[in-house]
Amino acid sequence: ALLLRTAPDKLNWDVWDITPEAVPAAKRLLDHPGGMQSDWERLWIPVAESRRNGRSVIRVFPLTALVAGRKPTPEFEFSVNDHIGAIAVAARLRLVVGASWDTEAVYVWDLEGRMKQKLTGAALASRGLGTVTDGKGRSGVTVQDWKFDDDRLCASGLFRSPGSSVTPPASRWQSFDRFLEPSCKPQVATVPRLGTTELAREGMAISAGVIHFLPNDLGASNRIYRVPQFELLMRGGVR
């Protein structure tokens, strides 16, 4: 599991191996880093087994510890008995939320890594998330990445409907206000495809009202697609 850093004026990358030590009962190496976010002082990164229901370690690195050529030491870390594929952090709310594989569960921690809540089943269905509840198929968005933008939780992912095909595009953008309140309902937009590319199938970030999609796995080259959030909500099929 690698963490990489560069800048517009740099020709090379800083690279750190952030693979955690094996977790007891883990069946595979924890080699799958997921969607990450900073709380302005620390970087929160989930690293998981590459399998459904696998184990994860949430690693929390001080930004000051990210020094080129030096192995970073986490301020702290904690284990989760599930595959956590994406982390979102709200420093002011003192909340961290993690999405499991296919968003079958959402975990909520405080900034010290203490478990506060776990959302499953009907709680996720009411928010339009996940695809399975109590063994019965249902439609929903499987989160690929999400971030807090101030106090709003913004997610990108793929809409899936068990037992039936989904007409492209499957990419969705969701924005949640007061995510943990039972009455929370998402604002949802369909993200247009570019050719055959589903923009919401991998990484995402938000900066100054612009959504940055990184839809492809690592290869010889890659592309970042920038979409103004306002334009997406107005023209992307919002409901």
C-alpha positions as CSV (number, residue, x, y, z in Angstrom):
1,A,0.0,0.0,0.0
2,L,1.6,3.2,-1.2
3,L,1.0,6.9,-0.5
4,L,2.3,9.2,-3.2
5,R,2.8,13.0,-3.3
6,T,3.7,15.5,-5.9
7,A,3.1,19.2,-6.8
8,P,2.7,21.1,-10.1
9,D,6.3,22.3,-10.0
10,K,7.8,18.9,-9.3
11,L,9.0,16.3,-11.8
12,N,9.0,13.4,-9.4
13,W,6.9,11.8,-6.7
14,D,7.5,11.3,-3.0
15,V,6.6,7.7,-2.2
16,W,5.9,6.0,1.2
17,D,5.1,2.4,2.0
18,I,2.1,2.6,4.4
19,T,1.3,-1.1,4.5
20,P,0.3,-1.9,8.1
21,E,1.4,-5.0,10.0
22,A,-0.8,-8.0,9.6
23,V,-4.0,-7.9,11.6
24,P,-4.8,-11.1,13.6
25,A,-7.2,-13.3,11.7
26,A,-6.6,-11.4,8.4
27,K,-6.5,-13.9,5.6
28,R,-4.5,-11.6,3.2
29,L,-2.0,-8.8,3.3
30,L,-3.6,-5.4,4.0
31,D,-2.6,-3.9,0.6
32,H,-5.7,-1.9,-0.5
33,P,-5.5,1.8,0.4
34,G,-8.9,3.5,0.0
35,G,-10.3,7.0,-0.3
36,M,-8.6,9.3,2.2
37,Q,-9.2,12.8,3.7
38,S,-7.3,15.3,5.8
39,D,-8.6,17.0,9.0
40,W,-6.1,19.8,8.2
41,E,-3.5,18.4,10.7
42,R,-3.6,14.6,9.9
43,L,-4.3,12.3,6.9
44,W,-6.8,9.5,7.5
45,I,-6.2,6.5,5.2
46,P,-8.0,3.2,5.3
47,V,-5.9,0.2,4.3
48,A,-7.7,-3.1,3.8
49,E,-7.6,-6.7,2.6
50,S,-8.6,-6.9,-1.0
51,R,-11.8,-8.8,-0.4
52,R,-15.4,-8.3,0.7
53,N,-15.8,-8.4,4.5
54,G,-12.0,-8.3,4.9
55,R,-10.3,-6.5,7.7
56,S,-8.9,-3.0,7.7
57,V,-6.7,-0.7,9.6
58,I,-7.4,3.1,9.7
59,R,-4.0,4.8,9.7
60,V,-3.8,8.4,10.9
61,F,-0.6,10.3,9.8
62,P,0.4,13.8,11.0
63,L,1.0,15.9,7.9
64,T,4.3,16.9,9.5
65,A,5.4,13.3,9.4
66,L,5.3,13.1,5.6
67,V,8.9,13.9,5.0
68,A,10.5,12.7,1.7
69,G,12.8,9.7,2.2
70,R,11.6,9.0,5.7
71,K,9.2,6.3,6.7
72,P,6.1,8.0,8.2
73,T,4.9,7.0,11.7
74,P,1.1,7.1,12.3
75,E,-0.1,9.2,15.2
76,F,-2.4,6.3,15.9
77,E,-4.3,3.6,14.1
78,F,-7.2,1.2,14.8
79,S,-8.6,-2.0,13.3
80,V,-12.0,-2.5,11.7
81,N,-13.5,-6.0,11.2
82,D,-14.7,-5.0,7.7
83,H,-13.4,-3.8,4.4
84,I,-13.3,0.0,4.5
85,G,-13.0,1.5,1.0
86,A,-13.4,5.2,1.7
87,I,-13.0,7.6,4.6
88,A,-14.5,11.1,5.0
89,V,-13.5,13.4,7.8
90,A,-15.3,16.5,9.3
91,A,-12.9,18.3,11.6
92,R,-15.5,20.8,13.0
93,L,-18.1,18.1,13.6
94,R,-15.4,15.8,15.0
95,L,-16.7,12.9,12.8
96,V,-15.1,10.3,10.6
97,V,-17.3,8.1,8.4
98,G,-16.2,5.0,6.6
99,A,-18.0,3.0,3.8
100,S,-17.6,-0.7,3.5
101,W,-17.4,-2.8,0.3
102,D,-20.5,-2.0,-1.8
103,T,-21.6,0.2,1.1
104,E,-23.3,-2.6,3.0
105,A,-22.4,-0.8,6.2
106,V,-21.3,2.8,7.1
107,Y,-19.2,3.2,10.3
108,V,-19.0,6.4,12.3
109,W,-16.1,7.3,14.6
110,D,-14.9,10.4,16.5
111,L,-11.5,12.0,15.9
112,E,-9.9,9.7,18.4
113,G,-11.1,6.6,16.5
114,R,-13.8,5.6,19.0
115,M,-16.8,3.9,17.4
116,K,-20.0,6.0,17.7
117,Q,-22.5,4.4,15.3
118,K,-22.9,1.8,12.6
119,L,-25.5,2.2,9.8
120,T,-26.9,-0.8,7.9
121,G,-30.1,-1.9,6.3
122,A,-33.0,0.5,6.4
123,A,-30.8,3.4,7.6
124,L,-28.8,3.1,4.4
125,A,-31.8,2.5,2.2
126,S,-33.4,5.7,3.3
127,R,-30.2,7.5,2.2
128,G,-30.1,5.8,-1.2
129,L,-26.9,3.8,-0.3
130,G,-25.9,0.2,-0.6
131,T,-27.5,-2.6,-2.5
132,V,-28.4,-5.3,0.1
133,T,-30.6,-5.3,3.2
134,D,-31.6,-8.3,5.3
135,G,-30.6,-10.6,2.5
136,K,-33.0,-9.0,0.0
137,G,-31.9,-7.2,-3.1
138,R,-32.5,-3.5,-3.5
139,S,-31.2,-0.6,-5.6
140,G,-28.7,2.0,-4.3
141,V,-25.4,3.8,-4.7
142,T,-22.2,2.0,-3.8
143,V,-19.8,4.6,-2.6
144,Q,-16.4,4.6,-4.4
145,D,-15.2,7.7,-2.6
146,W,-16.6,10.5,-0.4
147,K,-15.4,13.7,1.3
148,F,-16.8,16.2,3.8
149,D,-17.1,19.6,2.2
150,D,-17.4,21.8,5.3
151,D,-20.3,20.0,7.1
152,R,-21.8,18.4,4.0
153,L,-21.0,14.8,3.1
154,C,-20.4,14.4,-0.6
155,A,-20.2,11.0,-2.2
156,S,-19.5,9.6,-5.6
157,G,-20.3,6.0,-6.7
158,L,-22.1,3.7,-9.0
159,F,-25.8,3.0,-8.9
160,R,-26.6,-0.7,-8.8
161,S,-29.8,-2.7,-9.0
162,P,-29.5,-6.4,-8.1
163,G,-31.0,-8.7,-10.6
164,S,-31.4,-6.1,-13.3
165,S,-29.2,-4.1,-15.6
166,V,-28.6,-0.4,-15.1
167,T,-28.8,1.8,-18.2
168,P,-25.6,3.9,-18.4
169,P,-24.5,6.2,-17.0
170,A,-24.4,4.4,-13.6
171,S,-22.3,7.2,-11.9
172,R,-24.0,9.2,-9.2
173,W,-23.1,12.2,-7.1
174,Q,-24.8,12.5,-3.7
175,S,-24.7,15.4,-1.2
176,F,-26.0,14.9,2.3
177,D,-26.8,17.6,4.8
178,R,-26.8,16.4,8.5
179,F,-26.0,12.9,7.3
180,L,-26.5,11.2,10.7
181,E,-30.0,12.5,11.3
182,P,-32.7,9.9,10.5
183,S,-34.6,12.3,8.3
184,C,-31.5,12.9,6.1
185,K,-32.2,12.6,2.4
186,P,-29.5,13.0,-0.3
187,Q,-29.4,15.4,-3.2
188,V,-28.6,13.2,-6.1
189,A,-27.2,13.9,-9.6
190,T,-26.5,11.5,-12.5
191,V,-22.9,12.1,-13.7
192,P,-22.7,12.0,-17.5
193,R,-20.3,9.5,-19.0
194,L,-17.4,10.6,-21.2
195,G,-17.3,8.0,-24.0
196,T,-17.4,4.7,-22.1
197,T,-15.8,6.2,-18.9
198,E,-17.9,6.2,-15.7
199,L,-16.5,9.2,-13.9
200,A,-17.5,8.0,-10.4
201,R,-16.0,4.6,-10.4
202,E,-12.8,5.4,-8.4
203,G,-11.3,8.5,-6.6
204,M,-12.9,11.9,-6.1
205,A,-12.0,15.2,-4.4
206,I,-13.6,18.6,-3.9
207,S,-11.9,22.0,-4.1
208,A,-13.4,25.4,-4.3
209,G,-16.7,24.2,-5.7
210,V,-15.1,21.9,-8.3
211,I,-15.4,18.1,-8.2
212,H,-12.3,16.2,-9.4
213,F,-12.9,12.7,-10.6
214,L,-10.1,10.1,-11.1
215,P,-12.0,7.2,-12.6
216,N,-9.3,4.8,-13.8
217,D,-6.9,2.4,-12.1
218,L,-3.2,3.1,-12.3
219,G,-1.7,2.8,-15.7
220,A,0.9,4.3,-18.0
221,S,-1.1,7.4,-18.0
222,N,-4.3,8.7,-16.3
223,R,-6.7,11.7,-16.4
224,I,-8.4,13.8,-13.9
225,Y,-11.8,15.2,-14.9
226,R,-12.9,18.5,-13.3
227,V,-16.6,19.3,-13.1
228,P,-18.1,22.4,-11.4
229,Q,-20.4,21.2,-8.7
230,F,-23.1,23.7,-9.6
231,E,-23.1,22.6,-13.2
232,L,-23.4,19.0,-12.3
233,L,-26.4,19.7,-10.0
234,M,-28.1,21.9,-12.5
235,R,-27.5,19.7,-15.6
236,G,-26.6,16.3,-14.4
237,G,-30.0,15.0,-13.7
238,V,-30.5,16.2,-10.1
239,R,-33.5,15.0,-8.2
